[in-house]
Amino acid sequence: MIDLLSILSIVLIISSLCVFGIRNYKIATYVYAFQTFILVMIFLFLYITYDAEQLGGWAIIAFFTKVIFVPFILLRLIKKLKVEHEDEPVLGFFISPVVAIAFSLAIAMAIYPIYLKFSLIQEHIPLIASITIFMIGIFGFILRNSAIKQILAYCTFENGIHLSLALMAYNSPEIAELGILTDAIFAVLIMAILSQRFFKYFGSLDVSKANELKG
């Protein structure tokens, strides 16, 4: 029987794939916020189930930084640039999500036994989910040309990292999680500024146009 933690982990994988595949920038951003909210719910579940006090603090920090602040930055960027939809990505809109999920799950199934050996919390499906989400984010960088979708890809694989950290090293102090999340916010801010300048110069968010730069 699948328990609540496994269900939440599966929803996390599905929402990650939706962030990867949805063309509309605003909808993809809202789905990312939902995805991160599910991650917060997982933190709280682990906090209650395993009496992991640190994860209670992590949940609060992640809620304000990743569920609220990061989507706010992205939605402001989308509004400022007046863009709505992603241009055609590498491999097309149908094939690229299939490739991403297939390879991500294959890699996760291959290496999760290693994760399991070093994990403080021995939960199979959440560990598989953490690796899968991380890899979907990596494939987002490889297969999507849009600067905004690449920011979302960064945020996605970062969620995979946070889930891995919660399962494997939840006894890390809250200051470690705060440091990671603070770095993530600055990374998103920097990428948003670069996206604005890129769009101003090229009139497009297609990062493949950077090949036209010379000198």
N, C-alpha and C positions, 0 to 999 in steps of 0.2 A: 504493500500500500504506500502511495506517495504521500509524504507528509507536507506540511505547510512550507517548510524551508525549501524543499525540492521544487514545489510549485512556484514559489517566488523566484527561484534560480532559473527555471524554465522561462518564466515571464521576462526575466532580465535578458536572456538570450534572444527571445523573439523581439523585444523592444530594441535591442541593439541592431538587429537585422533591419528593423523598420527605420531606424535612424540612418543606417547605411543606404537603404534603398529608396526612401521617399524623396520625390523630386522637389516638392514645395518646401522652401527653407523654413518658413514659420512653423509648419506642421512638424517637420523634422526636429526643430528646436523644442517644441512642446513635448514631443515624444521622448527626447533626451531628458527633459525635466522629469517626466513620468518615470523613465528608466532609473534615474538617480534617486527618485523617491522610493522606488522598489528596493534599491540598494540600502537606503536608510532603514527601511522596514526589516531587511535582512540583518543589519547591524543590531537593531532593537531585539529581534528574535534571538540572535546569538547572545546578546547581553542578558536576556531573561533566562534562556535555556541553560547556558553555561556559567552563569553568574560572573560574566566578564565585564567588570565595571568600566574598563577603558572604552568598550564599544558603545556604552551609553553616551560618553562624551563625543566619540567619533560621529555618532548619529546626529547629534545636535550641530556639530561643526559642518558636517557634510550637507545637512539640510539648508543652512543659511548660505553656504558658499556655492554649492553645486546645484541645488534645486532652485534657488532663487537668484543668486547674483550672476552666475555664469550665463544662464538663459537670458537674463536681463541685458547683459552685454551683447549677446548675439542678436537679440531682437532689435536692439537699438542700431546695430550695424546694418541689419537687413532693411530697416526703415530708412536709414540715412542713405544707403546706396540705391534704394527703390528697386530692389530685385526681388523676384518671386520664385522663379524656378531654376533648377540646375540645368546646364547644358548637357548634351549627350556625353556620357562618361566612356572611359575605356571599356570595351566589350559590350557596350549598350546597357540599357536600363534593366533588361530581363536577365541577361547572362551573368553580369557582374555580381549580383546578390547570390546567385546560385553557386558561382565559383567561390565567393567569400565564405558562405556558410559551410559548403562541402569541405573545403580545405581546413577551415577553422576547427570544425568538429573532428576531423581526422587527426589533426595535430594535437588537439586536446585529449583525445582518447589514447594517443600514443604516449604522451608525457605525464598525464595526470597521476599514474602510479608513483612516479618520482615525487610529485608534490605531496602525495598521501603519506609517504614515509616521513616527511619533515613537518607535516601539518599538526598543529596543536588540536584542531578540531577535525575529527575524522568523518567528514561528510562528503560522499562521493559526487553527487550531482552538483552541489555548489562549487566544488573544486574544478569539475569539468566546465562548469559555466564560467568560472573566472578566467580560465585559459581561452575558452571560445570567444568570450567578449574581447579579451585582449587582442586576439588574432583578427577578429572582425575589424577592430580599430586599425590594425596594421594594414589590412587589405583595403581599408578606406583610403589610406594614403596612396596605395599603389594603383587602385582602380578608379578613383574619382578625381576628376580634374579641377573641380570647383574649390576655391579657397575656403569658402564657408563650410562645405562638406568635409574638407580636410581638418578644419578646426573641430568639427563635430567628431571626426574620426579620432583626433587626439583625445578629446573628452571621453570617448567610448573606451579606448584602450586604457585610459587612466582609471576608469571605473573597474575594469578588469583587474588592474593592479591593486586597487583598494580592497576589492573582495578577496583577492589572494592574501593580502596582508592581514585582513581580519581573520581569515581561517588559519593562517600559518603562524602569525605572530601578534595575536590580539593583546598580548601582555606588554606590547610596546607602549610607552607613555603617550598621553594625549598630545604632548608637544611635538612628537614626531609626526602624527597625523596632521596637526595644525600646520607644520612646516611644509608638508607635501601639498596640502590643499592651497596654502598661500602661494607656493610656487606655481601651482596650476592656474590660479587666478591671474597672476602676472603673465604667464605664458599665453593665456587666452587674450588678455589685453594687448599684448605685443602683436600677436597674430591678427587681431582685429584691426589694429593700426596699419599693419603691413598690407592687409587686404584692401583697406580704403585707398592706400597709395597705389597699389597695383591696379585697382579698378579705375582710379583717376587717370593713370597713365595709359592703360590698354583699353579702357571702356568695357572690360570683361573681367569675370572672375576665373576664367580658364587659365590655370597656372601653366599649362603647356605653352602658352604664349610667351613665357619667360625665355624660351629658346631664342626669341627674336632679339633679346638684349645682346649688345656687343660692347667690347671694350672693358 
